[in-house]
Amino acid sequence: MTHAEAREILRRAWTRVHGSPPSEGALTLAQAIANLETGYGRAGQFGALAARGLYNWGALERQRLEDGTCPPGTEPGSDVGQVCFYVFRSDEDAAVAFLRTLTAAGGRNADRARATLGALQGGDAAAVAGAMRTPPAYYEGPPGSEAEKQAAYAHAIRSSIAAAGNREPSAGGTPAARTTSAAVPVVIALAALGAFGLWFYREGGFVALGRAVA
């Protein structure tokens, strides 16, 4: 999976979720987050799933059942504890699930999803990081103030954009350049991930990365 291939998959997935293609700026930021989370479903333990034709682009997870097993549609994995990762049979379906969680979740997550969608369309990494902290937060970070957590995640997004070979979109939604290099290893972007502890929430079982709440 090259960054260029991942970008086109995300473009199609965005259209499925929202009914129209994304701006180049929104696409760049969404791609950066997917790269940070799981290296497009191919980094670390997600690579073992991908080898079996199972994909997860957003580290979407849920608690294990009371007997310690994972329900259908998930596979065992480990984070801070033992969890179940949602898995999908195609990269595009995995990207759709990631984008729905990020930008189109309902219920108690609706305000956060709307804020994140607006920030992505605005094209500014710092605004995206702030929107993703709308309760219930899409991610958590290391101890510190809200501003520090937002700044840390914004930095991680920018690092991932650089790793994917994109130009960061400027505030106001100026379209970003298309991917220009697929040769930079995904691991460069993932190095930023460990410092920030990214977390996911969604109705019906999606939980924080590293903390099961279902």
C-alpha positions as a Python dict, from the first residue, in 0.01 Angstrom:
ca = {
    (1, 'M'): (0, 0, 0),
    (2, 'T'): (159, 324, -113),
    (3, 'H'): (53, 666, 13),
    (4, 'A'): (-83, 743, -334),
    (5, 'E'): (-296, 427, -333),
    (6, 'A'): (-421, 503, 17),
    (7, 'R'): (-518, 853, -90),
    (8, 'E'): (-736, 727, -374),
    (9, 'I'): (-903, 472, -144),
    (10, 'L'): (-982, 748, 105),
    (11, 'R'): (-1119, 966, -173),
    (12, 'R'): (-1366, 694, -273),
    (13, 'A'): (-1452, 619, 89),
    (14, 'W'): (-1522, 986, 162),
    (15, 'T'): (-1764, 997, -131),
    (16, 'R'): (-1943, 691, 6),
    (17, 'V'): (-1976, 849, 350),
    (18, 'H'): (-2062, 1206, 250),
    (19, 'G'): (-2203, 1175, -101),
    (20, 'S'): (-1941, 1392, -272),
    (21, 'P'): (-1560, 1396, -297),
    (22, 'P'): (-1355, 1577, -32),
    (23, 'S'): (-1150, 1887, -86),
    (24, 'E'): (-780, 1816, -129),
    (25, 'G'): (-710, 1979, 207),
    (26, 'A'): (-963, 1764, 393),
    (27, 'L'): (-833, 1455, 215),
    (28, 'T'): (-473, 1532, 316),
    (29, 'L'): (-565, 1566, 684),
    (30, 'A'): (-781, 1252, 684),
    (31, 'Q'): (-500, 1060, 515),
    (32, 'A'): (-255, 1181, 779),
    (33, 'I'): (-476, 1052, 1060),
    (34, 'A'): (-525, 713, 892),
    (35, 'N'): (-149, 689, 844),
    (36, 'L'): (-91, 773, 1211),
    (37, 'E'): (-343, 522, 1339),
    (38, 'T'): (-247, 198, 1166),
    (39, 'G'): (-32, 279, 864),
    (40, 'Y'): (-341, 219, 647),
    (41, 'G'): (-404, -110, 828),
    (42, 'R'): (-53, -243, 772),
    (43, 'A'): (159, -137, 1068),
    (44, 'G'): (243, -358, 1366),
    (45, 'Q'): (-24, -607, 1460),
    (46, 'F'): (-251, -469, 1187),
    (47, 'G'): (-5, -600, 931),
    (48, 'A'): (-77, -954, 1049),
    (49, 'L'): (-447, -892, 994),
    (50, 'A'): (-385, -745, 649),
    (51, 'A'): (-191, -1057, 554),
    (52, 'R'): (-516, -1246, 613),
    (53, 'G'): (-721, -1001, 406),
    (54, 'L'): (-860, -819, 711),
    (55, 'Y'): (-822, -443, 745),
    (56, 'N'): (-866, -172, 1008),
    (57, 'W'): (-765, 184, 916),
    (58, 'G'): (-860, 357, 1239),
    (59, 'A'): (-756, 119, 1518),
    (60, 'L'): (-1130, 79, 1580),
    (61, 'E'): (-1181, -152, 1872),
    (62, 'R'): (-1418, -275, 2140),
    (63, 'Q'): (-1403, -470, 2462),
    (64, 'R'): (-1378, -845, 2460),
    (65, 'L'): (-1684, -1040, 2568),
    (66, 'E'): (-1717, -1157, 2927),
    (67, 'D'): (-1573, -1495, 2834),
    (68, 'G'): (-1267, -1330, 2680),
    (69, 'T'): (-1361, -1400, 2320),
    (70, 'C'): (-1422, -1153, 2037),
    (71, 'P'): (-1760, -1121, 1862),
    (72, 'P'): (-1804, -1176, 1487),
    (73, 'G'): (-1654, -899, 1278),
    (74, 'T'): (-1364, -848, 1518),
    (75, 'E'): (-1030, -1010, 1584),
    (76, 'P'): (-822, -1040, 1905),
    (77, 'G'): (-553, -781, 1956),
    (78, 'S'): (-368, -597, 2225),
    (79, 'D'): (-347, -237, 2324),
    (80, 'V'): (-311, -129, 2686),
    (81, 'G'): (-505, -449, 2749),
    (82, 'Q'): (-655, -730, 2543),
    (83, 'V'): (-911, -592, 2299),
    (84, 'C'): (-1105, -682, 1987),
    (85, 'F'): (-1026, -491, 1668),
    (86, 'Y'): (-1300, -445, 1412),
    (87, 'V'): (-1196, -591, 1077),
    (88, 'F'): (-1320, -536, 724),
    (89, 'R'): (-1276, -739, 408),
    (90, 'S'): (-1149, -454, 192),
    (91, 'D'): (-937, -146, 241),
    (92, 'E'): (-1218, 73, 116),
    (93, 'D'): (-1467, -67, 368),
    (94, 'A'): (-1210, -14, 643),
    (95, 'A'): (-1158, 344, 526),
    (96, 'V'): (-1535, 401, 525),
    (97, 'A'): (-1562, 281, 886),
    (98, 'F'): (-1271, 505, 985),
    (99, 'L'): (-1426, 812, 820),
    (100, 'R'): (-1771, 745, 964),
    (101, 'T'): (-1622, 725, 1311),
    (102, 'L'): (-1417, 1039, 1253),
    (103, 'T'): (-1671, 1259, 1073),
    (104, 'A'): (-2020, 1110, 1068),
    (105, 'A'): (-2082, 939, 1402),
    (106, 'G'): (-2426, 986, 1559),
    (107, 'G'): (-2566, 979, 1909),
    (108, 'R'): (-2345, 1119, 2180),
    (109, 'N'): (-2060, 1154, 1930),
    (110, 'A'): (-2250, 1369, 1681),
    (111, 'D'): (-2117, 1707, 1802),
    (112, 'R'): (-1759, 1584, 1790),
    (113, 'A'): (-1803, 1435, 1443),
    (114, 'R'): (-1959, 1754, 1306),
    (115, 'A'): (-1682, 1967, 1456),
    (116, 'T'): (-1413, 1738, 1314),
    (117, 'L'): (-1572, 1735, 970),
    (118, 'G'): (-1583, 2115, 967),
    (119, 'A'): (-1222, 2138, 1080),
    (120, 'L'): (-1108, 1893, 813),
    (121, 'Q'): (-1286, 2096, 550),
    (122, 'G'): (-1120, 2409, 688),
    (123, 'G'): (-782, 2251, 623),
    (124, 'D'): (-594, 2329, 944),
    (125, 'A'): (-425, 2058, 1152),
    (126, 'A'): (-452, 2251, 1479),
    (127, 'A'): (-825, 2305, 1428),
    (128, 'V'): (-870, 1935, 1355),
    (129, 'A'): (-685, 1841, 1673),
    (130, 'G'): (-907, 2073, 1874),
    (131, 'A'): (-1228, 1946, 1716),
    (132, 'M'): (-1130, 1587, 1788),
    (133, 'R'): (-1116, 1680, 2158),
    (134, 'T'): (-1487, 1770, 2160),
    (135, 'P'): (-1643, 1546, 2430),
    (136, 'P'): (-1653, 1252, 2408),
    (137, 'A'): (-1302, 1294, 2268),
    (138, 'Y'): (-1190, 1101, 1961),
    (139, 'Y'): (-842, 1073, 2109),
    (140, 'E'): (-664, 1129, 2438),
    (141, 'G'): (-308, 1237, 2488),
    (142, 'P'): (-36, 1241, 2747),
    (143, 'P'): (-96, 1427, 3074),
    (144, 'G'): (-124, 1799, 3022),
    (145, 'S'): (-366, 2075, 2942),
    (146, 'E'): (-618, 2059, 2661),
    (147, 'A'): (-404, 2303, 2465),
    (148, 'E'): (-96, 2084, 2508),
    (149, 'K'): (-281, 1774, 2393),
    (150, 'Q'): (-420, 1954, 2091),
    (151, 'A'): (-78, 2091, 2002),
    (152, 'A'): (79, 1746, 2034),
    (153, 'Y'): (-175, 1585, 1805),
    (154, 'A'): (-155, 1869, 1555),
    (155, 'H'): (222, 1812, 1542),
    (156, 'A'): (164, 1439, 1487),
    (157, 'I'): (-73, 1515, 1199),
    (158, 'R'): (182, 1745, 1038),
    (159, 'S'): (453, 1481, 1076),
    (160, 'S'): (229, 1228, 906),
    (161, 'I'): (153, 1468, 621),
    (162, 'A'): (526, 1508, 564),
    (163, 'A'): (580, 1132, 572),
    (164, 'A'): (310, 1082, 310),
    (165, 'G'): (477, 1335, 82),
    (166, 'N'): (193, 1588, 90),
    (167, 'R'): (201, 1963, 138),
    (168, 'E'): (7, 2062, 446),
    (169, 'P'): (-311, 2253, 361),
    (170, 'S'): (-319, 2609, 488),
    (171, 'A'): (-596, 2744, 709),
    (172, 'G'): (-903, 2831, 507),
    (173, 'G'): (-904, 2514, 303),
    (174, 'T'): (-651, 2588, 30),
    (175, 'P'): (-620, 2259, -162),
    (176, 'A'): (-313, 2057, -79),
    (177, 'A'): (-86, 1910, -339),
    (178, 'R'): (-150, 1551, -434),
    (179, 'T'): (79, 1282, -300),
    (180, 'T'): (422, 1318, -457),
    (181, 'S'): (620, 1041, -293),
    (182, 'A'): (521, 691, -195),
    (183, 'A'): (869, 586, -95),
    (184, 'V'): (878, 729, 258),
    (185, 'P'): (820, 445, 504),
    (186, 'V'): (498, 455, 702),
    (187, 'V'): (702, 392, 1015),
    (188, 'I'): (825, 754, 1010),
    (189, 'A'): (475, 878, 1074),
    (190, 'L'): (398, 605, 1323),
    (191, 'A'): (690, 713, 1540),
    (192, 'A'): (482, 1014, 1633),
    (193, 'L'): (194, 794, 1741),
    (194, 'G'): (353, 642, 2047),
    (195, 'A'): (383, 974, 2225),
    (196, 'F'): (24, 1072, 2193),
    (197, 'G'): (-196, 768, 2275),
    (198, 'L'): (-473, 814, 2017),
    (199, 'W'): (-821, 707, 2122),
    (200, 'F'): (-1140, 623, 1933),
    (201, 'Y'): (-1503, 638, 2036),
    (202, 'R'): (-1823, 534, 1863),
    (203, 'E'): (-2176, 425, 1956),
    (204, 'G'): (-2227, 49, 1956),
    (205, 'G'): (-1890, -61, 2075),
    (206, 'F'): (-1612, 155, 1930),
    (207, 'V'): (-1388, 250, 2215),
    (208, 'A'): (-1083, 448, 2301),
    (209, 'L'): (-761, 310, 2162),
    (210, 'G'): (-608, 151, 2469),
    (211, 'R'): (-912, 184, 2694),
    (212, 'A'): (-1220, -35, 2649),
    (213, 'V'): (-1544, 136, 2741),
    (214, 'A'): (-1804, -80, 2566),
}
